[in-house]
């Protein structure tokens, strides 16, 4: 039960911080002519050939915020299961890349299924 509470609190905290620092900055940068994208969006554009003309940018930012918050909360919850700091570090290193790859591949497949990719 404690892990579930930790997950929920961590999720809300990370989501709020993500909204404040990442999403708001990304919206401001998108409105400029140079259109700087967050790293997550660049990854999705490169890997899944997202067509930014077809995608609602604000919706994409919200999905990225939700996914990133979930990933961080999941990793914190899993790592907190261990009492030993060395085991926590090993667990964190072991799950970071797989969790991120799986979650963003699901986001990419979601947009691919909706037809929001460039015609290659």
C-alpha positions as CSV (number, residue, x, y, z in Angstrom):
1,X,0.0,0.0,0.0
2,X,2.9,2.4,0.8
3,X,4.3,1.8,-2.7
4,X,1.0,2.8,-4.3
5,X,0.8,6.0,-2.2
6,X,4.4,6.7,-3.1
7,X,3.6,6.1,-6.8
8,X,0.6,8.4,-6.7
9,X,2.3,11.3,-4.9
10,X,5.4,11.0,-7.1
11,X,3.3,11.0,-10.2
12,X,1.4,14.1,-9.2
13,X,4.5,15.9,-8.2
14,X,6.5,15.0,-11.3
15,X,3.5,15.9,-13.6
16,X,3.1,19.3,-12.0
17,X,6.8,20.0,-12.2
18,X,6.9,18.8,-15.8
19,X,4.0,21.1,-16.7
20,X,5.7,24.1,-15.1
21,X,9.3,23.6,-16.4
22,X,9.1,21.5,-19.6
23,X,5.6,22.0,-21.2
24,X,5.3,25.7,-20.7
25,X,8.8,26.3,-22.0
26,X,8.1,24.0,-25.0
27,X,4.9,25.9,-25.9
28,X,6.8,29.2,-25.8
29,X,9.6,27.9,-28.0
30,X,7.1,26.3,-30.4
31,X,5.5,29.7,-31.0
32,X,8.8,31.2,-32.1
33,X,10.1,30.7,-35.6
34,X,12.9,28.3,-34.7
35,X,10.5,25.8,-33.1
36,X,12.7,24.1,-30.6
37,X,11.3,20.7,-29.5
38,X,11.8,18.8,-26.2
39,X,14.1,15.8,-26.4
40,X,11.1,13.4,-26.2
41,X,9.4,15.0,-29.1
42,X,12.6,14.9,-31.2
43,X,12.9,11.2,-30.4
44,X,9.4,10.5,-31.6
45,X,9.8,12.6,-34.7
46,X,13.0,10.8,-35.6
47,X,12.0,7.3,-34.8
48,X,8.4,7.3,-35.9
49,X,8.5,10.1,-38.5
50,X,5.8,12.1,-36.8
51,X,4.3,14.7,-39.0
52,X,4.1,17.8,-36.9
53,X,1.7,19.5,-39.3
54,X,-1.0,16.8,-38.6
55,X,-0.4,16.6,-34.8
56,X,-1.9,18.9,-32.3
57,X,1.3,20.0,-30.5
58,X,-0.3,20.8,-27.2
59,X,-1.9,17.3,-27.1
60,X,1.5,15.8,-27.9
61,X,3.1,17.7,-25.0
62,X,0.4,16.6,-22.6
63,X,0.9,12.9,-23.7
64,X,4.7,13.3,-23.3
65,X,4.1,14.8,-19.8
66,X,1.8,12.0,-18.8
67,X,4.2,9.3,-20.0
68,X,7.3,10.8,-18.5
69,X,5.6,11.3,-15.2
70,X,4.4,7.7,-15.3
71,X,7.9,6.4,-16.1
72,X,9.6,8.4,-13.4
73,X,7.0,7.3,-10.8
74,X,7.3,3.7,-11.8
75,X,11.0,3.8,-11.5
76,X,10.9,5.4,-8.1
77,X,8.4,2.9,-6.9
78,X,10.4,-0.1,-8.1
79,X,13.6,1.2,-6.7
80,X,12.1,2.0,-3.4
81,X,11.2,-1.7,-2.9
82,X,14.9,-2.4,-2.1
83,X,16.4,-1.4,1.2
84,X,20.0,-1.6,0.1
85,X,21.3,1.5,-1.7
86,X,23.5,-0.6,-4.0
87,X,20.5,-2.7,-5.0
88,X,18.5,0.5,-5.6
89,X,21.2,1.8,-7.9
90,X,21.4,-1.5,-9.8
91,X,17.7,-1.7,-10.2
92,X,17.5,1.9,-11.4
93,X,20.2,1.4,-13.9
94,X,18.6,-1.8,-15.1
95,X,15.1,-0.4,-15.6
96,X,15.6,3.1,-16.9
97,X,16.3,2.3,-20.6
98,X,13.7,-0.5,-21.0
99,X,10.9,1.6,-19.3
100,X,11.6,4.6,-21.5
101,X,11.8,2.6,-24.7
102,X,8.6,0.7,-24.1
103,X,6.6,3.7,-23.1
104,X,7.7,5.9,-25.9
105,X,7.3,3.1,-28.4
106,X,3.7,2.9,-27.3
107,X,3.3,6.6,-27.8
108,X,4.8,6.3,-31.3
109,X,2.6,3.4,-32.2
110,X,-0.4,5.4,-31.0
111,X,0.4,8.2,-33.4
112,X,1.3,5.8,-36.2
113,X,-2.1,4.1,-35.8
114,X,-3.8,7.4,-36.0
115,X,-2.0,8.2,-39.2
116,X,0.0,11.1,-37.9
117,X,3.2,10.1,-39.6
118,X,4.9,11.4,-42.7
119,X,4.4,9.5,-45.9
120,X,7.7,8.0,-46.7
